[in-house]
């Protein structure tokens, strides 16, 4: 076999390795979906035996450099990687499905679980501003996702988009955070479901949990109810995409009527005196709460992951994403305001805020309606989250960043059952031990980090095209982007250090403005084919600033947990991920060597 690709050519499409010689007249025999072999988990040459792994590991630095510089292509993500799944996902969703999937995924994932906690501990009545701020930032991210999704309608979502524009290594870091977000989000929803379920017949939301005093605080309340409901939701999601979408649509319509009821009754029993003081924790509390309540908007990225199963992505995705998120932002602000006007923020129950609030104003019967709405919202969020998380995982497995066994799509259901089981199993373990406050801070950091990278990726896509962008324009672009990011960090650092002087903010803001103006002066190299983000580069640059600022508003513990998790990811990448992805990108040069069971060296 001739070597037609050098190691410097990192943009070549990926192909499927064939390790045995077949008669060209004989079709490949169909493979059973229910298989469990080493070849399905680690088919790469580097893992054929201990000798090959040792040889590959000795070349880790060279391979890591190649993966850091390597970028995927639209065709690779859309066509080549899909072959790893062996079966196609079914195109069965319309824009109507996506709107209701967005509603079902987002509403309930945070408004019923985080609002009370943050209103009481961080923001008070100004929680409504926290939701408005987070909603605006989320809408900017929705625009970025939408432009990518209509042009690259693939299950990988942000993972695939970042892999194309920022390279394999950044995509791997994002992949780790995506999986972390999936696990923390699912576990957090399940824990909240348990709290609301308990609140229907007891004032103690922990009554169904098992306390273990020997465990650390935050991990000492075991929650078997959360495990059971999470497992059931994921099993239903595996049955089929259209079936799940239909049930979500029916349940979400009922939820929308109950939400209207909550808002009307809330304002009917409102007391303006409960809004005083409006900023009990100062402006800092508004931003701290905004960073955490961002969780309430995170479901939209799961809807973007359904692009591979959408009938007309160019029409359905913009309508579904932008339409649903705009409406949800308004609904969230109204619900947060209604809560803080019904009950003094110091009296809000942090675990089951709305149901307990109705009980406090004498409407005990209404608390059951609210609790049922919250339970339904959390259930649909878990259902849709399960679908989206599994599709993220599928594309990550297609790229061999985790074993490709998890990329297999079942021929009858058209769903990635193995990927769903992976996320389900880990989420159930985390849900059993971890408290809601621990999960929410980890989830918010990962989500904001990915959304910030998506804004960067959009700018790269518009301003840089290999072999087209001149070196001068590339240098201008890189400098401008660097200034935007650094000035965003500087503004965040000044705020975190509680600097009162306006001089520092003026200087840092001036640099951010200069960096954005610098991008305006750089010629764009690519125009959107179907649907584009408006006001580029201003809107993506503002998205970077807002996401960095919200990250900086999280507590020190969130940073600590994020960096610990990232460290674990890097260890895995060095030991496994870099070699698996390297082999996949170069398998046309190593095919004949695999048959002999030899290691594939970097000297090919």
N, C-alpha and C positions, 0 to 999 in steps of 0.2 A: 504494500500500500504506500502510495506517495504521500509525503507530508506537504499539504497544501496550505497550511496555516502556521504562521510563526507565532511565538509567544507574545510578541508585541501587538498582534492583531487581536484585541480583546473585544471587538464588536461583532465578531462572527456569530451567526445564529447557532443555537445549540441543536444537536441532532441526537437521535436515540441510538444508543450503543447496541449492537447485535454481537453476541459473544459466541455464536455457533454458526457454522456454514449450513445454509438451507438450500434446498432445491428451489430455484426460482419459479418452477412450475407449481410448487406446492405452497398453498397459503399457510401462514402461521396458525397453528392450532389455537383455539380460544383458551384463555387462561381463566381459571376460577378466581372469582373475586376474593373468596375466603381462603387466602393463603398466608403463610407466615414463615418465610425463609430468610436466611441471611442475605441472599441476593436481592430481595425486595427492600431490605433496610439499608444495606451498604453495598451497592453494586459497583462502586467506583474502584479503579485499579489500586488506589492507595490502601484499600482495606481488604485486599484479597487474602493476605496472610500477615503474620507478624513481621516478616522480613521486609515486605513492601511498605508496611506502615512506618517502620524505622527509617527506611530510606526516604520516604515522603516527609517525615517529621524533620529530618535533618535539613530539608530545603524550605522550612516554614517561612523564613524571612523573605526569601525570593518570591515564594508563592503569595505571601501576604501583600507584598508590593504590587504584584500583578492584579490581585483582587481589589486593592485600593484604587488602582488606576482604571480597572475594567468597568465599562458601562454597557448595559444591555441595550436593546433596540425595541421599537414598537413591534416589529414583526416577530422577534424572539418571544416577547411576552404573549402576543396574541395568537401565534401559530405554533411555534416550536415547543414551548413549554407545555402547552395543552396536551401534547402527545403523551406526556408522562402519566396523565390520568387514565389513559386507555379508553375511557368512555366520555361522551359529551354531557355537559350539564344542559338541561332543557330550557329553551327560550320560551317562557310562558308568562312574563310579567309585562304590564302596561304602565303608563304614567299614573293611572288611577291606583293600581296596586302599590306603586312606589310612594304616592302621597300617604296612603293609609299605613304602609310599612314604616314610613318616617314618623307618622303620628304614634303608631303603636310602639315603636322602638324607643322614641325619645320621651314621650309623656308617660311618666311613671317611673322612669329610670333615675330621676333625681328630685323632681318637684315634691314628691311625697316622702322622700327619704333624707334629703340634705337640707331642705329649707328650714325646718325647725332647729336643727343642730346649729346652723350658721347664723340664723337670726338671733338665737339665744346667746351664742358664745362669741360672735365676731362682729356682726353688723347691726343688730337691732332692726328697727323699722326700715333702715336704709338698705335692707336686703333687696328691695325692689330695684335699687340702682345697681346692685351687684348683678342681678339677673339681666338688667338692660345692658350693662357693660359686657358681660359674658355672651349675651345674645348677639351683640354687634360683632364681637370678635369671632364668634362661631359662624356668623353669616359671611364674613370675609373668607373664612376657611372653606365654607360651602362653595363659594365662587371658584376657589382654587381647585377643589375636588372636581367640580362639575366640568371645568374645561378639560381636565385630564380624562375623566370618565367617558365623555362623549367621543373622544378620539382613540382611547385605549380601553374599550369596554371589556375588562378582564376581571376575574374574581379577586385578584391580588390587591386591588385598591391602591392605597398609598404605598404599600411595599413595592409594587411594580412600577409606580410612577417615580419613586425615589431611586430605584435600581436603574432606570433608564437615564435619569438626569444627573444624579449625584454619585452613582457607582455602587458596586457590590458591597463594599465595606460599610458605607453609610446605610445602605438598605438592610444589612444584617443587624446593625444597631437598632434601626427602626423596627425590624422584624421582632427582635427581642422585646422591645417596648410594646409592640402590638400584642404579642402573646401575653405580656404582663398586664396590659390593659384589659385583654379579654378575660383573663383569670380573675383579676381584681374586680372588674365590673360585674361579671356573673356572680361571683361570691358575695359582693356587696348587695346586689339585688336580692339574692336568696336570703341573706341575713335580714334585710329590711322586710321582706315578705313575712318572715317569722315574727318580727316585732309587731307588724300590723295585724297579723292573724291572732297573736296573743292579746292585743289591745281590744279585740272585739268582746272578750269575756273577762278581762282583768286589767287593772290599772298598772300592773307590772309587765312591761314588754319582754322581760327576761324570764318569765315564769316557765316557759317551755324549754329553756336552756339548762344545761348541766354545768354547775360551777365546779372547777377544779382548782383549789387554792394553791396547789404546788406549781401551777403554771404562771408565767409572767402576765402582768396586767395588760389587757388588750387581746390576750390569747387564752384566757382562762374560762371562757363561757362557751362550752361545746353546744353546737346547734344542729341536732339531727333533723329537725324540720326543714332547715335550709338545704340540707343535703338531699332529702327526698324530693322536694319540689324542683330543685335544679335538675336532678336526674330525670324526672318525668318530663319536664319542659324540653330537654335535649332529645329525649327519645321520640317525642312527637315531631320535633323539627326534622328528624332524620327520615320521616315517612315521605316527604315530598314538599317542594317549594310552593307550588300552587295551592296545595291543601292548606299549608300553614298560612299563606297569604289570605286565603278566603276566610278562615277562622279569625285571623287578626282583623280583617276589615269589619266583620260583624261585631266583634267585641269592642273595637275602637269607636264605632258609631254609638254604641251604648255609652262608652266612656265620655264621649264628647257631650252628650246630654247631661251626664252627671256633673261634669266640670262646669257647665253653664249653671247648673243648680248651685254648686259650691260658691261660685262667684257672686251670684244674685243674693243668696242667703248671707254670705259673708259681708257684703256691703250693706245689706239690710240691717245687720246687727253690729255694724261698725261704730267705733267710738274714736273720734279724732284725737282724744286725749291719749290714746294708746300709742300715737305716733310721736309722742314727746318723751324723751329727747329723740330726735330723728337720727342723730349720729352719736350714739352712746359710746362707741369705741373709736370715734374719729374717722377721718377719711381712710386711714390705714386699714380699719376694719372692713370697709367697703371692698377694698381690693383683695384683702385676705379671703373674704367670703366669695368674691367673684372668681378667684382661682379655684376654689373648691366646688362651687355650684356649677362650674363649667361642666361637671359630670352630667348635669341635667341635659346637656346638648349633644352628648357624645354619640347618640344613636345614629346620627345621620351618616357617619362614615361606614356603618354597617350596611346602610341602604345603598351607598355607592358601590359596595362590594357585590351587589346583586346585578351589576351591569352585564356580566356574562350571560345572565338569564333574562335579560330585557329584550323585548321584540324590536323596538326602534330606539336605540340609545340616544341618538342625536335629538330626538323629540322628548322622549319619556324622562330622561335623567334631569335635564334642566327644570322641567315642570314639576317633577316629583321632589327634587331636593330643595330648590329655591322656594317653591310654593309652600311646602310643608314647614320649612324652618322659619320663614317669615311669620307665618301664623302662630307657630309654637312660641316664638319669642314674646309676642303680645300676650298670649294666654298665660305664660309663666309670670310675667310682670303683674298681671291682674290677680293671679292666685296668690302671689307673695304679698301683695298689698292687702288683699282681703284677710289673709291670716294675721298679719301684724296689726290690723285695725280691729279684728275680733278680740284678740287676746294680747295683753301686755307682753312684750318680748321676754321679760323675766319669768313669765308663767308658761311659756311655750314648752311643750314636751319635746325633747330633742329626738326621740325615737319614733313617735307616732303623732306628729304635730297636728294634723288636720282633724283626725278622729277625736282626739282629746280636746281640741279647741271647741268643737261642736258640743261636746259634753259639758264644757265649762259654761257655755252660754245657755244651758238648759235644754238643748235639743239632743237628748240621749239617743232618740231613734235615728237622727241624722248621722250619728257617728258610725252606725252600721253601713249606711249608704256610702259614706266617705271611705270607710275601710274596704268595702267591697270594690270600690272604684280603684283604690290604691293597689289592692291585691291583683285586680285584673290588669292594671297598668304594668305592674312589675312582672306579671306572668307573660304578657305579650312582649315586654322588653327582653325577657329571658329567651322567649321563642325566637324572636328576630335576631337578637344578639347571638344566639347559637348558630343561626344560619350564616350571619356575617363573619363571625369568628372562625367558623369552620372553613369558609372560603378564603379568608386570609391565610389560614394554616395550609390550605391546599396549595396555594401559589408559592408559599415559602417552601413547601415540600417539593413542588415541581422544580424549583431552583436548586434543590439538594442542600439547602441550608439546614434542614432537618431531614430525616430519612424519607425517601420518595414513596415509601409505603403509604404514608399519610396523604399522598396526592391522589390515590385511586378513587375513582367515582363509580358508585354502584350502577350496574347497567339497567336495573329496573326502576329504582327510585330516582336516579339522576342526581343523587346527593353524595357528598364525600363523607361516608359513614365513619371511616377511621379517623379523619381529622376531627369530626365532631366528638368522638369518644375520647380523643386525647385532651381536648380542652375541657370536656365534661369531667373527666377523672381528676385533673389537677384542680379545677374549680371547686369540686365537691370537698376535696381535702382542705383547701384554703377556707371555704365557707364554714367548715366544721369548727375551726379554731379562731379565725381572725375577726376582730370587732370592726364596726362600720367606720370609725374614725381612722383606723389604720389603713383600711382599704381605700377610702376616699382620697387621702393625700397621695398615695402611690399612684392611683388611677389618674388623678388630675395632672401630676407631673408628666407621666408618660404621654397622655393625650395632648397636652400643650406642646410638649417637645416635638411630637410628630407633626402637629399642625404648623409649627414654626418651620420645620424642614420642608413641608409642602409648599409654603410661600416662597422659600428659597428655590425649590425645584421649579416652580412656575417661572420665576425670573430667569433661571438658567435656560429653561426651554424657549423662552422668548428671545433671549439675547445671545445664546451661544449655540452654534451648529458646527460640528467638527468639519474641518476642511473648507469651511465657508467664512467663518468669522476671522477677521484679520488679527494678527498678534497685538496690534495697537488697540483695537476695539476690545479684545479680550482682556488686556491689561486694564483698560478704563473700567470695564465691567467688574472685574475682580476687586479693584480698589474701591469702587463705589459700594459694592455689596459688603465688603469688609467694614467700611465706615458705617453703613447702616446697622450692621449687627453689633459692632463695638459701641456705637452711640446708644443703641437700645439697652445694652448691658449697663452702660454708664448711668443712664437715667434710672434704671432699676436699682442699681447699687446706691445711688444718692437717696432714693426713696427708702430703701431698706436701712440705710444708715441714719434715717430721720433728719436729713439735712434740711434746714428751714430756708436757707438763703436761696434766692431765685437765680443767682449768678451761675451756679453750677448747672442748673436745669437749662438755663438759656444757652450755655456753651454746648452742652451735650445735645440739646435739641437743635442747635444750629448745625452741628456736625451731621445729625440725622437728615436734616433738610438738605444740606450740601450733598450728602451721599445720594439722596433720592433725585435731586436735580442732575447730579452726575449721570445717573442712569437715563434720565430724559434725553441727555445729549448723546447717548450711545445709540447707534442705529439698531433697530430690532432685526433679527435674522429669520424669525419665523412668525407667521400670523396664524391665529386659530382657524381651523378648517370649517368648523361648524358653529361652535358657541365659545365665546371668549370672555375672560374676566375684564370688566370695564376698568378704566382709569389705571392702566398699567404704566409706570411702575408704582404709582402712589398707593393703590389699594394693597398689593402684596407687601410693600414696605411697611405700611401701617399694621398689617397683620403680623409681621415679624415683631414689631415694637410691642404690640399688645400681648402677644403670646409670651414673649420674653418677660414683660412686666408682670404678667400673671404668674409665671413660674417663680419670679423673684418674690412674689407676695406669699408663697407657700412657706411653711415653717422649716427650720433647720432639719427636723427629723425627716421630712419628705425628701430633702436633698440626700441625706444619709442613706435612706432606703433605696433611692434611685441609683446612687453610685455603687452600693453593694450589689444590687441586681445587675447593673451594667458590668461590674467586675466579673460576676459569675458568667455572664454572656460572653465576655471576651475570652475567658478560660476555655469555654466550650468551642469558640470559634477557632482558637489557636490549635486545639487538640483535634477537632473534627471538621468544623465548618469550612475552613480555608482549603483543606485538601479535597473535600467532597465537591465544592463549587469549582475549584481549579480543574479537577479531573473532568467535570461535566463540560466546562468551557473549552477543553482541549481534547475531547474524546475522539475527534476525527484523526488525531495524531497518534493515538495510543491503542486503537482498536485491535490491531494485530498482536500487540503485546499482552493485552488482557487474556487472549485465548491461551497463551502460554503460561499464564499465572505469574508473570513477572511484574516487578514494580515499574511504574512509569516515572522515569527521572525527568528532571527539568532540562536535561541536555538534549532532548529529542530535537 
